[in-house]
Amino acid sequence: MAGFLAREPLLDAGPLQFPRQIERLLWHLGFTSVVNVDGPGDGGGDIVAKLKGRDWVFQCKWKRRGAISAEAVDEVARARDSYRAHHAVVVTNVRFSPDARQRVANLTRVGPPILLWGGSDLDASFDRVPDRFGELALRPYQEQAVRALGTALETTGRGLLILATGLGKTVVGGEVIGEYLRFHPTDQVLVIAHAKELVQQLERALWRHSSKRVRTRTLTGDSKPDDLSGLTCATPASALTAVRFGFRPRLLMVDEAHHIGADGQYDELLERLVESRQFGVTATPWRGDAHDITEQLGPPSFTLGIEEGMRRGYLAQVDYRLFVDDIDWDTVREASAHSYGLSELNGRLFLPQRDEAIRDELAAVWAKTQRPRALVFCRTVEHAERLADLLQRTPLWSGAFAVHASLSKRERQRRLLAFRAGDIPVLTTVDILNEGVDVPDVNILCFARVTHSRRIFVQQLGRGLRLREGKDRVTVLDFVSDLRRIAAALNLRRSLEGDGEVETIDRVSRSSITFSDQRVAGLMDEWIKDAASLETAYDDYRLQFPTNIVSLE
C-alpha cells in the first residue's frame, strides 16, 4: 500500500505525527469537525470529530513494535465521558493485546462498545476511501489565479499571488501544488510558513488538494522526520537546516509571503533553492520596511483585493463606523499654524477612548445583529484581559474570554473551539488572530486598539469578511485614534464608491463607511487628499492643512 497510511511512513511518523495521519484518514472517511486535542489535560482523547451528527473521540497509540494494552481502552473510556461523545475508538499502527480486547468486552457489558482500529484496519480503510475527499468547486477568479500561477511558474519559475483574506489564497496555492504533483508525482514539494501553528494548519488545509498517495508531514523544531518525500510543510529555520544538508524540493510555496525580507532565513532559503520553482501567496504584500517582495518572486501573477472582492460579492459587505468623538478640536485649530509630524499630531489630536464607551457601542450594535459573534482587537494582553473582564460583568456577554499568546496552546485552542461552536459570544484578542485563523461566523469586529501597520489592519479586517450561510455583511466599530487608520478607511470608501469596470452585485445592500462625527468626515475628506500614501506614511510625515480648516468645525 503506497500512501500516507503505509506501514513505513507510519513508523517514521512517530507519536507526534501519527495522530495527524489519523486526522487525515477521518476526513477521507467522511468525518467533519475533525480537531486534534492532544496535549496536557486532554481528558484521554487525542482527536474529536463528528459523523452523521454523532460525536466521536479517538485515542491514538503509536508504537514501533508490540501490542497496545488495556490502559489505552481505559483512557478512551474516560475521554468518552469527558467529551460526552457517542462513540470511542482506540487506533494504533500495530495490534491490540488480549487484555485490551478483554477490557473492551467487559466495558461493553455496562456501556456502549469501544472500537479498536489496528494496523490491518488502517490498511483496509485506506483501500476503501476515495483518492481525495470533499467536493471542491473553484470560483472563477480562483481558476484564473491557478492558471496565471501555473503559466508564471512554467515560463519564469517564479510566481506571486495576492488575494484578500477570505478569497482563498490557500485554496489556490493548494490547487497549484496538487496539479504539479499530478504531473510530477515523485517530486518533493516544500511549503513554508513563519509559525509552527500555521505550518500545522497548512498541512491540514493541503490534504484536500492532494491524492491519498501523496505523503505529507510537518518539519518544525518539535517534529523532525527523516522522510521528506511528497509534501513537507515547515518553518523557515527547520526548512533551511534541511536544505543546508541537501534537501532539494522542486517546488516551493511561501505562505504569508510578506514575511520575505531582503536578507535572513527566507532570503537564504530562496537563494539556495534558486533552481526550484518558487511562488508566494499573501493577502497583504506590504512590509514595514522598504523591501519589495517582487524582487524575489517577480511581479504579481494574479491580484484580487478587498474592494473588488466585496464588489463582486465574494466577501461580506462592510458597515464600517469610525468613532472620532474623541478628537481635540483645539489641536485642529492650532494645526494650521504648526508643522506637526504625524506621530505628534496623533498624540495631540485624539483623546483616549474609555473601555466603557467601547462596551456601550458594542452593545448597541449587538442588539441589532442577527446571531451576533464579535472579535475585539486590543492593545496589549493586559488590555484584552481587562476588557474581557468588563464584558463578562454584562449578562449579555457572561461567556466573553480573551485569547492571546500568554495562554497555553490548549487553552487557546479550547477558547477558539468554543467560540466557533457559539459557546463564547465575544473574544478579545491582541495579534494572535491576525493570520491563519478561520473564524467565518464573526459578524462584528471592534478595533479597540491602534495599529500603524496597513498590513495588520487589513489582516484584522479580513477576520470578518468571510461569507457563510446566513451572513452577507459584517459591522466594524473602529475607535481609530490614528490618522493612518482614517486614511485607510477613506481609501476603502473611495474604492468602493468608484465607478470602475468591475460588475457589482445587487442582491445585498452596498458597504457603508461613516464617521460618528460628520465634522470630522468633512475635515478628513479635505485634509487627506492622498489617502493611499498616508496609509503607509512614517511618524515624521507632515500634513498640509487647508486654509478653511477652522470653518469645518
ABEGO torsion letter per residue (X at the ends): XBEAABAAAAAAAEAAAAAAAAAAAAAAAGBBGBBBABEBGAGGBABBBBBGGBBBBBBBBBBABEBBBAAAAAAAAAAAAAAGBABBBBBBABBBBAAAAAAAAAAAAABBBBBBBBAAAAAAAAAABBABBEBBBBBAAAAAAAAAAAAAAAAAGBBBBBBBBGAGAAAAAAAAAAAAAAABAABBBBBBBABAAAAAAAAAAAAAABBAABBBBBBBAABBBABABEBBBBBAAAAAAAAAAGBBBABBBBBGAAABBABEAAAAAAAAAAABBBBBBBABABBABABBAAAAAEBBABBBBAAAAAAAGABBBBBBBBBAAABBAAAAAAAAABBBBAAAAAAAABBBBBAAAAAAAAAAAAAABBGBBBBBBBABAAAAAAAAAAAAABAAAAABBBBBAABBAAAAAAAAAAAAAGABABBBBBAAAABGBBBAABABBBBABBBABAAAAAAAAAAAABBBBGBABBBBBBBAGBAAAAAAAAAAAAAAABAEABBBBAABBBBBBBBABAAAAAAAAAABABAAAAAABBAABBBBBBAAAAAAX
